[in-house]
Amino acid sequence: MSETIVLTEDFDGGGTRYHGDGDLGEGGQEEGGDPLFELADGVTMSNVVLGSPAADGVHCEGSCTLRNVGWEDVGEDAATFRADSASARFRVEGGSAAAAEDKVFQHNGPGTLTITGFTVEDFGALYRSCGNCGSMDERHVVMDDITVHAPGGRLVGINENYGDTATSSNITIIGDDDRDITVRQRYEGDDDGDEPEETGGRFPSSAGRTTATTRTWCFAPGPDGTHCLYEESDITYQ
């Protein structure tokens, strides 16, 4: 496909595979690219596979649901969620994503994104609340029943100074024996385009090291009851 498909009503792709061509034939990391699909407010897209190149994936212009959508090779982002109301609700139900050099899900507008039953592998970040958009908002993400295959960078990046929250449960991380994947990364977001500064995340604890090859990791400060809403027992390693 060489032009963005704009969906104004619910769409079931029946497992059809789509990939970009022509103007949508790029799968790089340049910001501001066009998506393969653009969803109007309230639309549900189901049973679609995005192949390679996937351009800028899917754009939700308001509340939307992505059900059983798979990204074989994420381009700039798998999906970008944009709205102008704090009441916006975005849902990702089932599906998977792989080979995301940077972000899988990019949250630019206000509202709440819920991700359930999703599988991700080989990624930079599963979710990022935009850290330097021209208009910054309070954003929330809820994750449940997520399977993560290493390698990966971080599961969640949120801006604590804008009141973002991240709630997680039933997270299974596979193949990350050295605990290299960051569960939460907090940032000091800004609206002037500067790269946001990290304000909390994960660091190795030598005090918890029992052998040269066995390490425990401390989260700084980890679950905090304010922004990072989970228990250590919600994260399982295999």
Secondary structure, DSSP 8 states (H G I E B T S, - for coil): --S-EEESS-EEEEEEEE---GGG---S--TT---SEEE-TTEEEEEEEE-SS-TT-EEESSSEEEEEEEESS--S-SEEE--S-TT-EEEEES-EEEEEEEEEEEE-SSEEEEEEEEEEEEEEEEEEE-SS-SS---EEEEEEEEEEEEEEEEEEEEEGGGT-EEEEEEEEEES-TT--SEEEEEEE--SSS---EEEEEEEE-GGG--SSS---EEEES---SSSEE--GGGEEE-
